[in-house]
């Protein structure tokens, strides 16, 4: 059961990160950024979401064991 919860959580975090990246890229493109610049902003947003998820997981891990 624990493995299923971990895999589901990873999937949800990945989907949220992709949605945030797409949104950041679209907003950058609408703002008039070039394609490489928009992709850079999308990659930064994707990375930020993953880092935030890892940080929250590390912070909460003592309470969940």
NUBA-163668 format. One record per atom (N, C-alpha, C): residue number from 0; atom name; z, y negated, x negated. Coordinates in Angstrom, 2 decimals, decimal comma. Atoms other than C-alpha are relative to their C-alpha. Example, Ala and Ser with C-alpha at 12.3 -4.5 7.8 and 13.67 -1.06 7.14 Angstrom:
<atoms>
<atom n="0" atom="N" up="0,00" north="1,19" east="-0,89"/>
<atom n="0" atom="CA" up="7,80" north="4,50" east="-12,30"/>
<atom n="0" atom="C" up="0,00" north="-1,20" east="-0,90"/>
<atom n="1" atom="N" up="-0,06" north="1,19" east="0,82"/>
<atom n="1" atom="CA" up="7,14" north="1,06" east="-13,67"/>
<atom n="1" atom="C" up="0,73" north="-1,09" east="0,77"/>
</atoms>
This chain:
<atoms>
<atom n="0" atom="N" up="0,00" north="1,20" east="-0,82"/>
<atom n="0" atom="CA" up="0,00" north="0,00" east="0,00"/>
<atom n="0" atom="C" up="0,00" north="-1,26" east="-0,87"/>
<atom n="1" atom="N" up="-0,08" north="1,18" east="0,87"/>
<atom n="1" atom="CA" up="0,82" north="-2,41" east="-2,82"/>
<atom n="1" atom="C" up="-1,35" north="-0,31" east="-0,63"/>
<atom n="2" atom="N" up="1,31" north="0,22" east="0,62"/>
<atom n="2" atom="CA" up="-2,58" north="-1,90" east="-4,45"/>
<atom n="2" atom="C" up="-0,95" north="-0,66" east="1,00"/>
<atom n="3" atom="N" up="0,86" north="0,59" east="-1,02"/>
<atom n="3" atom="CA" up="-4,33" north="-2,75" east="-1,19"/>
<atom n="3" atom="C" up="0,33" north="-1,48" east="0,21"/>
<atom n="4" atom="N" up="-0,40" north="1,40" east="-0,16"/>
<atom n="4" atom="CA" up="-2,34" north="-5,97" east="-0,83"/>
<atom n="4" atom="C" up="-0,46" north="-0,83" east="-1,18"/>
<atom n="5" atom="N" up="0,45" north="0,72" east="1,20"/>
<atom n="5" atom="CA" up="-3,12" north="-6,98" east="-4,41"/>
<atom n="5" atom="C" up="-1,51" north="-0,21" east="0,04"/>
<atom n="6" atom="N" up="1,45" north="0,14" east="-0,07"/>
<atom n="6" atom="CA" up="-6,83" north="-6,30" east="-3,95"/>
<atom n="6" atom="C" up="-0,44" north="-0,98" east="1,09"/>
<atom n="7" atom="N" up="0,31" north="0,94" east="-1,07"/>
<atom n="7" atom="CA" up="-6,91" north="-8,18" east="-0,65"/>
<atom n="7" atom="C" up="0,32" north="-1,44" east="-0,42"/>
<atom n="8" atom="N" up="-0,36" north="1,33" east="0,47"/>
<atom n="8" atom="CA" up="-5,13" north="-11,14" east="-2,23"/>
<atom n="8" atom="C" up="-1,02" north="-0,52" east="-1,01"/>
<atom n="9" atom="N" up="1,01" north="0,40" east="0,98"/>
<atom n="9" atom="CA" up="-7,60" north="-11,20" east="-5,12"/>
<atom n="9" atom="C" up="-1,29" north="-0,38" east="0,70"/>
<atom n="10" atom="N" up="1,22" north="0,31" east="-0,74"/>
<atom n="10" atom="CA" up="-10,49" north="-11,12" east="-2,67"/>
<atom n="10" atom="C" up="0,10" north="-1,34" east="0,73"/>
<atom n="11" atom="N" up="-0,20" north="1,26" east="-0,72"/>
<atom n="11" atom="CA" up="-9,05" north="-13,98" east="-0,61"/>
<atom n="11" atom="C" up="-0,04" north="-1,19" east="-0,97"/>
<atom n="12" atom="N" up="0,00" north="1,08" east="0,99"/>
<atom n="12" atom="CA" up="-8,45" north="-16,10" east="-3,72"/>
<atom n="12" atom="C" up="-1,42" north="-0,24" east="-0,51"/>
<atom n="13" atom="N" up="1,37" north="0,16" east="0,47"/>
<atom n="13" atom="CA" up="-12,01" north="-15,44" east="-4,92"/>
<atom n="13" atom="C" up="-0,87" north="-0,70" east="1,04"/>
<atom n="14" atom="N" up="0,78" north="0,65" east="-1,06"/>
<atom n="14" atom="CA" up="-13,49" north="-16,43" east="-1,55"/>
<atom n="14" atom="C" up="0,37" north="-1,47" east="0,12"/>
<atom n="15" atom="N" up="-0,44" north="1,40" east="-0,08"/>
<atom n="15" atom="CA" up="-11,40" north="-19,60" east="-1,40"/>
<atom n="15" atom="C" up="-0,54" north="-0,79" east="-1,19"/>
<atom n="16" atom="N" up="0,52" north="0,68" east="1,18"/>
<atom n="16" atom="CA" up="-12,41" north="-20,48" east="-4,96"/>
<atom n="16" atom="C" up="-1,49" north="-0,26" east="0,12"/>
<atom n="17" atom="N" up="1,43" north="0,21" east="-0,19"/>
<atom n="17" atom="CA" up="-16,07" north="-19,99" east="-4,12"/>
<atom n="17" atom="C" up="-0,28" north="-1,09" east="1,03"/>
<atom n="18" atom="N" up="0,19" north="1,04" east="-1,02"/>
<atom n="18" atom="CA" up="-15,78" north="-22,12" east="-0,99"/>
<atom n="18" atom="C" up="0,30" north="-1,39" east="-0,55"/>
<atom n="19" atom="N" up="-0,35" north="1,29" east="0,60"/>
<atom n="19" atom="CA" up="-14,08" north="-24,91" east="-2,93"/>
<atom n="19" atom="C" up="-1,09" north="-0,43" east="-0,99"/>
<atom n="20" atom="N" up="1,06" north="0,33" east="0,95"/>
<atom n="20" atom="CA" up="-16,75" north="-24,72" east="-5,63"/>
<atom n="20" atom="C" up="-1,27" north="-0,46" east="0,71"/>
<atom n="21" atom="N" up="1,18" north="0,41" east="-0,76"/>
<atom n="21" atom="CA" up="-19,56" north="-24,91" east="-3,09"/>
<atom n="21" atom="C" up="0,21" north="-1,38" east="0,59"/>
<atom n="22" atom="N" up="-0,29" north="1,32" east="-0,56"/>
<atom n="22" atom="CA" up="-17,89" north="-27,85" east="-1,38"/>
<atom n="22" atom="C" up="-0,04" north="-1,10" east="-1,05"/>
<atom n="23" atom="N" up="0,02" north="1,01" east="1,07"/>
<atom n="23" atom="CA" up="-17,37" north="-29,69" east="-4,66"/>
<atom n="23" atom="C" up="-1,41" north="-0,26" east="-0,48"/>
<atom n="24" atom="N" up="1,39" north="0,19" east="0,43"/>
<atom n="24" atom="CA" up="-20,96" north="-29,08" east="-5,69"/>
<atom n="24" atom="C" up="-0,82" north="-0,76" east="1,03"/>
<atom n="25" atom="N" up="0,74" north="0,72" east="-1,04"/>
<atom n="25" atom="CA" up="-22,30" north="-30,25" east="-2,34"/>
<atom n="25" atom="C" up="0,40" north="-1,47" east="0,05"/>
<atom n="26" atom="N" up="-0,44" north="1,40" east="-0,02"/>
<atom n="26" atom="CA" up="-20,16" north="-33,38" east="-2,37"/>
<atom n="26" atom="C" up="-0,52" north="-0,77" east="-1,20"/>
<atom n="27" atom="N" up="0,53" north="0,66" east="1,19"/>
<atom n="27" atom="CA" up="-21,24" north="-34,16" east="-5,92"/>
<atom n="27" atom="C" up="-1,50" north="-0,28" east="0,17"/>
<atom n="28" atom="N" up="1,45" north="0,17" east="-0,19"/>
<atom n="28" atom="CA" up="-24,88" north="-33,65" east="-4,99"/>
<atom n="28" atom="C" up="-0,28" north="-1,09" east="1,03"/>
<atom n="29" atom="N" up="0,17" north="1,05" east="-1,01"/>
<atom n="29" atom="CA" up="-24,55" north="-35,84" east="-1,88"/>
<atom n="29" atom="C" up="0,30" north="-1,37" east="-0,59"/>
<atom n="30" atom="N" up="-0,38" north="1,25" east="0,65"/>
<atom n="30" atom="CA" up="-22,93" north="-38,48" east="-4,07"/>
<atom n="30" atom="C" up="-1,08" north="-0,49" east="-0,96"/>
<atom n="31" atom="N" up="1,11" north="0,43" east="0,85"/>
<atom n="31" atom="CA" up="-26,11" north="-38,57" east="-6,14"/>
<atom n="31" atom="C" up="0,04" north="0,58" east="-1,40"/>
<atom n="32" atom="N" up="-0,07" north="-0,61" east="1,33"/>
<atom n="32" atom="CA" up="-25,15" north="-36,42" east="-9,10"/>
<atom n="32" atom="C" up="-1,21" north="0,90" east="-0,23"/>
<atom n="33" atom="N" up="1,10" north="-0,91" east="0,32"/>
<atom n="33" atom="CA" up="-27,81" north="-34,44" east="-10,91"/>
<atom n="33" atom="C" up="0,46" north="1,44" east="0,18"/>
<atom n="34" atom="N" up="-0,37" north="-1,40" east="-0,18"/>
<atom n="34" atom="CA" up="-27,93" north="-30,66" east="-10,55"/>
<atom n="34" atom="C" up="0,94" north="0,51" east="-1,09"/>
<atom n="35" atom="N" up="-0,94" north="-0,47" east="1,02"/>
<atom n="35" atom="CA" up="-26,31" north="-29,97" east="-13,93"/>
<atom n="35" atom="C" up="1,40" north="-0,59" east="0,16"/>
<atom n="36" atom="N" up="-1,30" north="0,64" east="-0,22"/>
<atom n="36" atom="CA" up="-23,54" north="-32,45" east="-13,18"/>
<atom n="36" atom="C" up="0,72" north="0,60" east="1,21"/>
<atom n="37" atom="N" up="-0,59" north="-0,61" east="-1,19"/>
<atom n="37" atom="CA" up="-22,97" north="-30,98" east="-9,72"/>
<atom n="37" atom="C" up="0,51" north="1,41" east="-0,30"/>
<atom n="38" atom="N" up="-0,44" north="-1,34" east="0,38"/>
<atom n="38" atom="CA" up="-22,78" north="-27,47" east="-11,19"/>
<atom n="38" atom="C" up="1,24" north="-0,05" east="-0,89"/>
<atom n="39" atom="N" up="-1,18" north="0,16" east="0,85"/>
<atom n="39" atom="CA" up="-20,29" north="-28,68" east="-13,78"/>
<atom n="39" atom="C" up="1,23" north="-0,31" east="0,84"/>
<atom n="40" atom="N" up="-1,13" north="0,31" east="-0,89"/>
<atom n="40" atom="CA" up="-18,09" north="-30,15" east="-11,06"/>
<atom n="40" atom="C" up="0,41" north="1,21" east="0,83"/>
<atom n="41" atom="N" up="-0,30" north="-1,20" east="-0,76"/>
<atom n="41" atom="CA" up="-18,36" north="-26,97" east="-9,02"/>
<atom n="41" atom="C" up="0,72" north="1,03" east="-0,87"/>
<atom n="42" atom="N" up="-0,67" north="-0,94" east="0,91"/>
<atom n="42" atom="CA" up="-17,40" north="-24,85" east="-12,03"/>
<atom n="42" atom="C" up="1,42" north="-0,45" east="-0,31"/>
<atom n="43" atom="N" up="-1,35" north="0,52" east="0,23"/>
<atom n="43" atom="CA" up="-14,45" north="-27,11" east="-12,71"/>
<atom n="43" atom="C" up="0,92" north="0,25" east="1,19"/>
<atom n="44" atom="N" up="-0,80" north="-0,24" east="-1,20"/>
<atom n="44" atom="CA" up="-13,25" north="-26,80" east="-9,13"/>
<atom n="44" atom="C" up="0,32" north="1,49" east="0,14"/>
<atom n="45" atom="N" up="-0,22" north="-1,44" east="-0,06"/>
<atom n="45" atom="CA" up="-13,67" north="-23,00" east="-9,21"/>
<atom n="45" atom="C" up="1,08" north="0,41" east="-0,99"/>
<atom n="46" atom="N" up="-1,00" north="-0,31" east="1,03"/>
<atom n="46" atom="CA" up="-11,69" north="-22,79" east="-12,44"/>
<atom n="46" atom="C" up="1,38" north="-0,52" east="0,39"/>
<atom n="47" atom="N" up="-1,29" north="0,58" east="-0,39"/>
<atom n="47" atom="CA" up="-8,98" north="-25,08" east="-11,09"/>
<atom n="47" atom="C" up="0,69" north="0,83" east="1,07"/>
<atom n="48" atom="N" up="-0,59" north="-0,84" east="-1,05"/>
<atom n="48" atom="CA" up="-8,46" north="-22,89" east="-8,02"/>
<atom n="48" atom="C" up="0,54" north="1,29" east="-0,60"/>
<atom n="49" atom="N" up="-0,47" north="-1,23" east="0,63"/>
<atom n="49" atom="CA" up="-8,21" north="-19,75" east="-10,14"/>
<atom n="49" atom="C" up="1,25" north="-0,23" east="-0,85"/>
<atom n="50" atom="N" up="-1,18" north="0,32" east="0,81"/>
<atom n="50" atom="CA" up="-5,75" north="-21,41" east="-12,54"/>
<atom n="50" atom="C" up="1,20" north="-0,28" east="0,89"/>
<atom n="51" atom="N" up="-1,10" north="0,27" east="-0,93"/>
<atom n="51" atom="CA" up="-3,67" north="-22,65" east="-9,62"/>
<atom n="51" atom="C" up="0,55" north="1,29" east="0,59"/>
<atom n="52" atom="N" up="-0,45" north="-1,28" east="-0,55"/>
<atom n="52" atom="CA" up="-3,55" north="-19,16" east="-8,11"/>
<atom n="52" atom="C" up="0,78" north="0,79" east="-1,04"/>
<atom n="53" atom="N" up="-0,71" north="-0,72" east="1,06"/>
<atom n="53" atom="CA" up="-2,52" north="-17,66" east="-11,45"/>
<atom n="53" atom="C" up="1,36" north="-0,63" east="-0,28"/>
<atom n="54" atom="N" up="-1,26" north="0,69" east="0,24"/>
<atom n="54" atom="CA" up="0,17" north="-20,30" east="-11,92"/>
<atom n="54" atom="C" up="1,01" north="0,29" east="1,11"/>
<atom n="55" atom="N" up="-0,89" north="-0,30" east="-1,13"/>
<atom n="55" atom="CA" up="1,61" north="-19,75" east="-8,45"/>
<atom n="55" atom="C" up="0,47" north="1,45" east="-0,07"/>
<atom n="56" atom="N" up="-0,38" north="-1,40" east="0,13"/>
<atom n="56" atom="CA" up="1,56" north="-15,99" east="-9,02"/>
<atom n="56" atom="C" up="1,04" north="0,18" east="-1,09"/>
<atom n="57" atom="N" up="-0,95" north="-0,11" east="1,09"/>
<atom n="57" atom="CA" up="3,37" north="-16,36" east="-12,35"/>
<atom n="57" atom="C" up="1,35" north="-0,61" east="0,38"/>
<atom n="58" atom="N" up="-1,24" north="0,65" east="-0,40"/>
<atom n="58" atom="CA" up="5,93" north="-18,71" east="-10,81"/>
<atom n="58" atom="C" up="0,77" north="0,83" east="1,02"/>
<atom n="59" atom="N" up="-0,65" north="-0,77" east="-1,05"/>
<atom n="59" atom="CA" up="6,65" north="-16,42" east="-7,86"/>
<atom n="59" atom="C" up="0,30" north="1,46" east="-0,38"/>
<atom n="60" atom="N" up="-0,16" north="-1,41" east="0,36"/>
<atom n="60" atom="CA" up="6,58" north="-13,10" east="-9,71"/>
<atom n="60" atom="C" up="1,46" north="0,42" east="-0,21"/>
<atom n="61" atom="N" up="-1,41" north="-0,44" east="0,10"/>
<atom n="61" atom="CA" up="10,34" north="-13,09" east="-10,55"/>
<atom n="61" atom="C" up="0,66" north="0,25" east="1,36"/>
<atom n="62" atom="N" up="-0,59" north="-0,15" east="-1,32"/>
<atom n="62" atom="CA" up="11,12" north="-13,40" east="-6,85"/>
<atom n="62" atom="C" up="-0,58" north="1,18" east="0,78"/>
<atom n="63" atom="N" up="0,67" north="-1,06" east="-0,74"/>
<atom n="63" atom="CA" up="8,69" north="-10,67" east="-5,76"/>
<atom n="63" atom="C" up="0,20" north="1,38" east="-0,61"/>
<atom n="64" atom="N" up="-0,20" north="-1,31" east="0,62"/>
<atom n="64" atom="CA" up="9,82" north="-7,89" east="-8,07"/>
<atom n="64" atom="C" up="1,26" north="0,65" east="0,50"/>
</atoms>
